[in-house]
Amino acid sequence: MMKIKIFATLSLIISGFSPFCAQKLNFKDQNFEKAVLENFDLDKNGSLEQMEADAVTNLFLVQKGIKSADDVSLFKNAKMIVLDDNTISSISISGLSHLNLFSCTGCGMSSFKAEGLNTLGSLYLDNNLLENFLLKETPQINQLTLSLNQLKTINITPLKNLRKLNIEHNKIQKLDISGNPVLQTLNVAGNKLKETDIKKGVKSDVTIFGTEP
């Protein structure tokens, strides 16, 4: 009986129906799935397996008709994700321990949250409709672009490595950069901010652009 079972299992493997075959990933957004299949379906079987997703380090999904960014969580080894010019109303990302750059510009997004992205260095969210913006445990961010949004307040104190900050054309009236010791350039044009509305650190050496007289 044991020989029969072993023979049956071997037959399944040889014929391509291994009981241990790779599991198909389930996507929430069909356009997201379609876009990644075009580039990363290595065995051309019409579906993406975890092994294929794990091999992806760069995701460039610009103008793909994507409406949800939830599927980025399937790509655990992604270092760069670009979702520009899609239609995504809100984004919440976490658990991508290798991510270095994330961009979602021109997506009509009103809410963004990122948590536990310990290697994220560059974040680009300009030209959206952002009203809510929250970062937790993102200590390595050095470049942050939030221009052309609807933000009224922003807390950047936890971003100790921040060097470049662009927040042009929002609705910000007060800004505290006293907790950002290595900040080099700050662009606040279009916010009706005077330099006296910006709280600086004692040893601040930042160049500020766009303040009002």
N, C-alpha and C positions, 0 to 999 in steps of 0.2 A: 504493500500500500504506500509506503514511504517513497519508493522508487517512482511510483506513478505520479505522486504529488510533485516531486522534483522535476520529472520530465515535463509535466504540464506547465510548471512555472517557467522552465527554460524555453518552452515552445512559445509562451506568451511574450517573453523578452525578445526572442529572435524575430517574432512577427511584428514587433513594435508596440505591443500592448503590455508593457511592464506594469505590474501592480505598484511599482515605486516611481512611476512616471512623474515628471514635473507638474506642479499644480498651476493651472491657469489663474492669472490675477484678475480680480474683478474691479472694474473701473466705474466710478460714479458718473463721469462725464464722457459721453460717446465721442465727442470731438477731440478730447484729450487722448483717448484710447487710439483713435484713428491716426492722430499725429505721431504718436510714439511707435505705432506699428509700422509706419512708413520707414522708420529709421532703425528700429531696434529689434524687430522680429527676425532674429538671426536665422532661425530654422524655417522661416516662411510658412508656418503652419496656421497663420491667421489669429494667433493669440500670443500674449506675452507671459512668459514664466518668470518666477522670482529670480532665477539664475541670470536671465537676460536683463532684468531690471537692475540687478546688483552690479552689472558690468557698466552701467551708464554713469558717467561723471558729469556730463554737460547736457542740459536740457534747454534747447532753444525752440520755444513754441510760440512764435510771434504771429499774430493775425490768423489764428486757427479756429476762431469761433468758440473758444473755451468759455464756459460760464461758471465753472467751479475749479478751485485750485486744490481741492482735497486730495486728489490723486498724486500730488507730489510726495506724499508720505510713503508711497510704494518704492521710491527711489532713494534708498537709505544711504547710498554712497555718492549721491550727487554733490558736486562741488560748486556748480554754477547753474542757476535756474533763471531763465528769462521768459516771462509771460506777457510781454508788452503787447498793447493794442488788441486785447481780447475784451470780453464783457464780464467782469468778475466783481460782484457787489461787495463781497467781504472775503477776507483771508485770515485764517488762523493756522500757523505752522509751528511745529515742534518736532523734536526728536531727530532732526537731520544733523548728525554729529560731524559731518564733513563739509557742510555747506559754507562756502566762502563769499559767494555773491548771489544776491537775489534782486530781481528787477521785475516790477509790474507797473509800468507806466502807461497812461492813457487807457485805463481799464474801467473807468467810472466807479471805482471802489470808494466806499464810504467808511469802511472799518478795516483795521489791520491789527493783528496781534501776532507776536513772535515770542516764543519761549524756549529756553534751553538750547539755543543755537550758539554753542560756545566757540565756534570757529568763524562765525559770520563777520566779515570785514567790511563789506560794501552793501548798502541797501538803497535802492532807487525806487521811489514811489511817487514821483512827480506826475503832474497833470492828471489828477484823479479828483474825487469829491470827498476826500478824507475829512471826517469830523472826529473820529475816534482812532487813537494811535497808542499802542501799548507794547513796550519791550520789557521782557524779563529774562535775566540770565543770558545776555548777549554782550559779554564784556569786551569782545575784540573789535567791535564796530569802530572803524576809523573814518569812514565816509558815509554820510547820510544826506540824502536828497529828498526833500518833501515839498518842493516848490509847486505852485499852482494847485492848491488844495483849499479846504475850508477850515483849517485848524485854528482854534482860538487859544489853546494852551499846548505846551509840549514840555515834558520832563526829560531832560537829557543828562541829569546829574549822575546816573549810574554808568554812563558811557565814558569811562576814564581814559580810553584810548582814542577818543574822537578827535580827528584833526581837521576835517572839512565838513561844514554844515551849511546846506542851502535850504532856506525856508521862504524864498521869495513868494509874494502874492498869496498870503494866507490872511488870517484875521487876528494875528498874535499882537498883543499890546504890551506884554511883559515877558522877559526872557532871563533865565538864570543860567549863566555859564561859569559860575564860580567853582563848580565841581568838575570842570573839564580842563585840567592843567596843561594838556598838550594841544589844545585847539589852536589852529593856525589861521584859518579863514572862515568867516561867517558872512553870509549874504542874506540880508533881511529886507531887501527892496520890496515895496508894495505892501508893507504891514503897518505903516504909520507909526513906526518905532523911532523914537529918538535914542541917542546913545545913552542918555540918562535912564532910559527904560530897561537897559541891559545891565544886569548885575554881574560884575567881573570878579575874578579872584585877585588876590593880592599880587601874585606874580604873573598875571595874565599878559601874554604877548600876542594877542590875536589881532588880525587885520579884519576890520568890519566894513562891509560894503552896504550901501543902500539906506542908511539911516536918514531920517528927516532932520531938517535944521532945528 
